[in-house]
Amino acid sequence: MTHNIDLERNVILKYVEERKQDRYLQFVASPKNRHKFIRELAHFADFKLNLFHVVGRNNEQSIKHHFINSPEVFHP
């Protein structure tokens, strides 16, 4: 499986608290340590929560509409 390090880096820079960004950038840059970052995602407490929207129900169309109309989603 190939990893898109640029996408992962952009997601970290946009959605992770500044105080933790360097740590996670180091994890994804290292094949040896990348699994630590992936493992922590299920229990992740370092997101910038103000950038997320609550989805009231599992509505695939609403989610797709949001991403299609939000070109900045993965661009810090």
N, C-alpha and C positions, 0 to 999 in steps of 0.2 A: 504494500500500500504506500502510495506517495503522499507526502505531507506538503501542504501549501504553507510554507513558513511565513510568507508575506501576509496571507489572510489571517493566520493565527496571531501574528504580530499586531496587525491592525485591530483585531478584536480585543486583544489585551490592552492596547493603547487607548481604545475608545471606552471599553466597558469595565475595566478593572481599576480599582482605587489606585491613585498615584503612588502611594506608599508601598504597594506590592508589585507594581509593574516590572521593575528590574528583576525581581526574583523569578516571576513567571516567564519573562522573556528569556532568561538564562535557561530555565527548564525546557522550553520548546526548542531552543537552539541546540540543545545537547541530546543526541540520540540516546545516550546513556541515562539521562535524567528526565526525558520527556514524559515517561510513564508516571512520574510524581505529579506532574501538572494534570494529566488525564485522570489520575486516581482522585485528586482533590476536587475535581469539578462537581461530583455528586454531592459534596458537602461544602460547596463554595460559599464563602461569606464576604468575599472581597469585591463584589460587583458594585458599580455605581447604580444603585437601585432606582435613582430618579430618572434614569434613561430607559427604564422598562415600562411597559404598559400591561395592565391587568387584562387578561382575556377572560371574559365572563363565562364562556362555555367553549367547548372544543369545536371551534368553527374554522375549518380549513380555509374557507373563502375569505373570512375576515383577516386571517393571518396573511394570506397571499396578497390581499389588497393592500395591507399595511406595508409589506416589503416592496411591492411594485411601486407604490407611491412614496417611498422613502429611500431615495437613492443614496442617502448618506449613511445607511445602516452599517456598512462595513468600511466606511472611510472616515478616519479620525479627523 
